[in-house]
Amino acid sequence: MENGQNGYATDYRSITIKTTDGSTINGKVNLTSQQRVSDFFTKAGSPFLIMVDVVTKDGAGKILFVNKEHIVWAEPED
């Protein structure tokens, strides 16, 4: 776990997701302590998945807010 620029602890994990429109998106999500990547999908909360350092066919280094209802599958890379 690292401390980000604002002093908050960050623990980024790389994931790949596939959306309902057929897009494949690679990026990172920030986990809190005692959290798994699957918790983003199985535990209620925000309807959006926030991804950083995103790589898509349109470019790299973006931040995306993806509606969870439009995710077909997700694969953690760790």
Buried (B, 14 or more C-beta within 10 A) or exposed (E): EEEEEEEEEBEBBBBBBBBEEEBBBBBBBBBEEEBEBEEBBEEEEEEEBBBBEBBBEEEEEBEBEBEBEEBEEBEEEE
